[in-house]
Amino acid sequence: MTAPSSTEAAEPTEPEADPAAAPRRRTFGVTAATALVMGNIIGGGIFVLPATVAPYGGVSLLAFVVLSVGAVLLALLFGKLARRSPVTGGLYVYPRDAFGPFAGFLSAWSYWTMCWVSIAALAVAVVGYVDVLIPLHGNHTLEALVALAALWLPAAANFAGTRWVGTVQVVSTVLKFVPLLLVATIGLFFIDTDNFGPFNASGDSVPGALAASAALLLYSFLGVESAAVSAGEVRDPERTVGRASVLGTLGSALVYILGTVAVFGLVPHDKLVDSGAPFADAVNTITGGTWGGTAIALVAVASITGCLNGWILLAAQMPYAAARDGLFPAPFARVGKGGVPGFGVWAVAVLGTLLIALNYTAGPDTTFRVLVLITTFTGCVPYLLSAAAQLYWLAKGTREQVRPAGLVRDLIVAALSFAFSFWLIAGAGYAAVYQGVLFLFAGIPVYVWLRGRGATEEPPA
């Protein structure tokens, strides 16, 4: 991404020249884009969530399978939408083009909220594995400092530019994917079926437990849209975004399912429920000592830090695209010498810091669970709106937007993606939806202020 000149930033743009689609240096090929997707998906989720969903029992393994199918559907959806709008902003651009600026703003605001809340949750997830390496003895002050360091180090790295972000994503993805896949496959030979515990340990109905565990596990698949959001930095985005989204999602799903099965079978259920580092406990079972757990803890810290590196970039790019259209405060449209929207990076880091500080008194496990459920709602709102946008274009049926040969397939993908997102919101529970709605509605005064100042123009039809 190249920084716009002061003249470009000041002059109005003609409708046919979408600011978000301005020519820029595209640095992500298929490999880097796939690594961005996998790097953002495989972060804290695979290392922490097996313990988070353990209270639901084996039904959460079924939820992982259902989520894998749903995530692939979303990847296919974003690939199709990126063919129509191959620009940075993705999940903001699609609803904006279909339904107008307010829908675009709600999607951008909700996704941006999901990003910085998710970043705070990832930073909290680091603590459990750092505790394996350097015992923190339950000191909440030290734990909070570790979480803040995990947040600010990748934020500082983002100022080096998008090219370095892509390089870091490739390296960190390889670093974590290979060991995790080895653990997930080797661990299958050490499984004790008695460790799995009851299939439905929550006491709720199976459909209710499935929906509730899936709402928590969605956090592990957030990032499937990474290539679409960063389409402005992707070479040949019409083809690359779809391929990278599907490949990255399938690779992540494979690691997730095998890894979670291995953890459930290696760690006794009653111990897994209270584990702060479930993968370290699983590896210790395999090795019969503690050195294996220490090694996996190192991989987990590197994985989550690499994931934060990519998420911070996404958290800055979404409001950047919206700000260029006048749908976010103007400072978000400023970029630094490295091509990264610097104000967006600062904003997400500061907001993440405040969230960690406000919630950490409840303890890292409780904080992580609360933050994860909030991200489920705020993440699904742009998914819903993007699926609705695709359904709109399919219903409109204009030749340049719909290929008749794939109409039925695209309709099925969009409809199932919408239903899948709606189901996840319902499974998040009343508290998560309530808190998520508060975060979402808090953005409406910002939109009203921008519209009142006349900063927004209707996008081209």
N, C-alpha and C positions, 0 to 999 in steps of 0.2 A: 504494500500500500504506500503510495507516495503522498506527501503532504500537499494540499492545495495552496496556491499562491494567495496572497492577500486580496488580489483583484477578483479571483475566482470565488473567494469566500464572501465578498461584499456584493457582487453583482447578482441580480435575479437570474434564474435559469429558465429557459424556455421549456414548456411541457414535454416536448419530444426528447429532451436531453435530461433524463432522470439523473439527479445529482448522485444518487447511490450507485448509478451505473457508469459514472465517469471513468475514463480509461485509467488504468493503474497497472502497476507491475504485479503480475500474477506469479507467485512464488511456490504454490502448492501443486505438485503433480499427484498422480493416483496414489503413490506410496505415502507421501506426506499427508495427503487428505485422509487416507485410510488410517494412518497412524494418529491423526488428530481425532478421528471418530473413536478409535479404540482407546486412545490415551485418555479421552474425556469420559468414556464409559467405564473403563477398568481403572478405577481410582480407589477411593475409600470403600466403595460398595462391596467388592468381592472380599475385602479383608475384614469388614466389620459386620455387615448385614447378616451373615449366617447366625451370629449370636443374637442379633436383634429380632429375627423372626423365629428363633428356636422355641419361644413360648407357644407358638402355634402348632409345632410338631411337624410331621412329615408332609402335611398338606401344603406347607410352604415350598416344598420341592416341586409339587404340581403347579404351584403359582409361578415358579421360575419358568417352567415350560410354556405356560400360557403367555407370560410376559415376553418370552423370546419370540413367539409367533407374532404377538402384537407389535413388538419393536421392529421386526422385519417388515411388517405392513407399513409402519410409519416411515421406515427407510425408503420403501418403494414410493410412498406418497411424496416425500420430500424430493426424491429424484425426479419425479414427474413435474412437480411444481418448479424445480430449479431449471428445467428445460424452458419454461415460459419466462421466468424472471431470474436469470443467472447473475444476480448481484448480491453484494454484501447486505445482510439484514434478514434474509430468508423469511423466518416466521413472522416478521413485522411486515415485509413487503407483500406477502401473499394476501392477508386480510385487507391491507390498505388498497391494493389494486382491485379487489373484488367488491368491497363494501364501503370504502371511503376512509377518510382520515381518523375518525373516532375508533373504528374497529382496529385500524393499524396501531393507533396509540395504545389501546387496551392490551393488544397482543405484545407490543414492545415493552410496555410497563410491567406486565405480568411476567414476561420472560426475563426481563432485567431483574425484577424482584427475586425470581427463582434463582437466577445466577448468583447474586450476592448472598442470599440465604444458603444456597448450596455450598458456596465457597466457605462460609462460616462453618457449615456442618463438616466439610472435608477437613478443615483445619482442626476441628475438635477430634475427628477420627484419628489424626496422627498421634494423639496423646497416648492411647492405649499401647501402641507399638513402641513409642519412645520409652514408655515405662518398662518394657521388656529389656531394652538396651541400657537405660539409665533409670534405676528405680526412683520414682517420684514420691513414694510412700503416702499417696493420697493427699498430698499437699495441693490444694486447689489453686493457690497462687502460682506455684511452679507449673501446674498443668495449663493454666491460662496463658502463661508466658510462652510455653511450648506451642500452643495453638496460635498465638499471635505471630511467633517467629515463622511458623509454617505458612501463615497468610502473607506476611510482608516480604519474605525472600523471593517467592515467585513474582510478586507484584513488582519488585525492583527489577527482576530479570526481564519483564515485559518491555521495559523502556529501551532495551537493546534492539527491538524491532521484530517484525513478523517473520523475517527470514530465520532469526535465531529461535523464535518460538517453534517453527516447523522442525528445525534440527533437533531441538530438545525433545519434541514430541516423538520423533522417530527413535532416538536413543532410549528414552525412558520407556517407550512402549515395548521395545525389544528386551530391555532389561527386566521388565516385570512379566511379560507374556511368556517367555521361554521357561523361567523357573516355575511360574504358576501352573503351566501346562504339565510340566514334569511332576510337580507335586500332585496335581489332580489325577494324573494317570497312575503313578506309582502308589499313591495313597489308596487307590481302589483295591489293591492286593492286601491291604492291612485292615480292611473294614471289618468291624464286628457288628453284626445286625442288631445285637442287643442295645447298642448305643443310640439307635435311631429314636427310641421312645415311641409314644403313641402317635398314630397318624394325625389325630385331631386333639391336641392337648389343651386347646383354649376353652373347651366347653361350649362354644357357639356351634351353630349349624355349620356343616361343611361349606356350603356356598358363602356364608358370612365370613368364616375363617379364611377361605380362599381369597375373597375380595379384600379383607383387612390385611392379610400378609402381602398380597400383590401391591396394595397401596404403598406399603413400606418398601417393597422390593423395586418399585418403579424408579426409586432414587438410583439404583444400580444401573439403570438403562438410560438415564438422562445423559444426553450427549449424542444420541442417535442423529440429531439434527445439526451437529457441528459443521459438517461440510456445507450444508445448505446456508447456515448463518454466515459462514466465511466464504461464500461463493465468489465474492469479489477478489479474493486472493488465490482462487483455484484456476489452474490452466484448463481450458476447454470445459467449463463448468457444466454445459448441457449434457455431456457424457460422464465426466469425472465425478460429479456430485452423487449421482445415482449409484455408480459402481462403488465408490468409496463408502457410501452410507450402508449399502447392503453387505459388502465385504467386512467392514468394521463391526457391524452388528452381529453377523454370523460368527465371526471369530470370537467376539466377546461372549456371545451366548454359549458357545462351546466351552470356554473357560469357566464361565459361571456355573453351568449345570454340573460339569464334572467336578469342579472345585467344591461346590456346596455339598454334593453327595459325599465326597471324600471327607469333608469336615464333619458332617452329621454322623458318618460311620466310624470316625476315628475318636471323637470326643464324646464321652457320655453325656446324655441329654441334660441331666441335672447340672453338670459342670458347664456345658455350653451356654446355658441360659445366663449364667453369671460371668461369662468370659469377656474380658476386654480386648483380647487378642486371639480370636479363635483359630486363625491359621497357624499362629505360633504354637498353640497348644496341640494342633493336629500334627504338625511336623515333629514336635517333641515325642509324640506317641510313636511315630515311625522310626525315629533315630534312637529312642530309648534314653535320651539325655536332653540337655538344654541347648547344645550348640546349633541344632537344626532350627529351633525356635528363634534363636538370635539371628541366624542368617535370614530367615523369612521376615523377621521384623525389619531388618535393613532394607530388604526388597520392598516391604510395605511402605516404609517411610519415603523411599525413592519414588515409588509408584504414586503415592498420594501427592507428593510435591510436584511431580510431572503433570499430574492431573490438574492441580491448581494452576500451573503455568498455562495450560490450554483454556481452562474455564475463565480465568481472568481476561484473556484475550477476547473470548466470546462475550463476556459481560461488558466489555468496552465497545465492541463492534455493533451490538444491537442498538444502543442509544445513539451511537455515531450515525448510523443510517437514518434513524428517525429524526435526529437533530438537523441533518442536512435538508430534510423536508419541512423543517419548522415544527415538528411534532414532539420535540424534546428541547429542553433548554439549550441555547446556542453553545455554551462552553463544551458540551459533549461532542461537538463537531470538530473541535480542534485536535490536530495531530502533531506529534513531535517529530524530531529528526529521524527517528527509527521507523516512522510510519504507523505508530501505535497511537490511538486516541488517549493522550495522557490524562486528560481530566477524567475520563471514564475509568481509567485504572485507579486513580486516586480516590474517586468516589466509591468504587466497590470495596477498596481496601479499608477506607474509613468506616463505611457502613457495616462491613463484616466485623471490624474491630468492636464497634458499639454493640453488635448483636452478641458476640462472644462475651463481652463484659457484662451485658445485662442478664444473660442466661446461665453463666457458668456457676453461679451459686447453687444451682440445683444438681450439679455434678455432670461429668462429661457424658455418661450413658443417657441420662434423662435429656440433656440438652440435644444430643444427637438425634434421639427419637423425635422430639418436638420439631426440630428443624427439618428433618426428613419429611414429615407429614405435611408441613407447610409447602415444601417444594413440590410435593405431589399435586396439590391444587394449582399453585401458580405455574407449574410446568405444563399441566394439562390444558389450561385455558388457551395458550397459543396453538397447541396441538388440535384442539377442537376447532378453533377459528381457521386454521390452515386446511383441515379436512373439509370444513364448510366452504372455504374458498374454492377448493377443487370441485366440490359438488356443484357450486354455482357455475363454474366455467363449463362443466360437463352439461349442466342443464341449459346453459346459454347456447352451447353447441356451435360456436363460430369456427370456421374452418382453420383459422390460424392458431386456435387454442386447443382443439380437440382432434385427435386422429381417429376417424371412424372405426378403423380396424381394431383399435384397442379400447373402444368405448365401454364395453361391458366389463372388461378387466379393470379399467381405471375406476369405473363406478363402484365395483365391489371393493377395491382397495380403499377408496375414499370413505365409503359407507362404514366398512368395518373399522377403519381408523377412528372415525367419529364415535362409533359405539364403544370401542375399546377405551378411548379417552374418557368418555362419560362414565363408564363402569369404574374406572380407577378413581375418579373424583368421588363417586358414591362410596367406594371402599375406604377412602381416607378418613371418614368419620366426621361427626358434627363439629368437633373442636377444630380440626384442621381446616374444614371448609369455612367455618366462622372466621378463624384467624386469617386465612387466605383471602377472603372477601374484604376484610379490613385493609390488608395490604393493597389489594386491587383498587378499592374505592378511594384510597388515600391519594391515588394519582389523578383523580378526576379534577380536583382544583388546579393542578398543574396544566391540564389540557384546557380548562376554562380560561385560565390566565393567558395561555399562548393564543387561543382563539380570540380572546377579547382584545389583545394587542394587535390582531390582524397579522400574526406571524405565519399563519397557515393558509395555504392555497389548496383547492381541490386537486387531487392527482388526476392525470389524464385518464379518460375512460378506456 
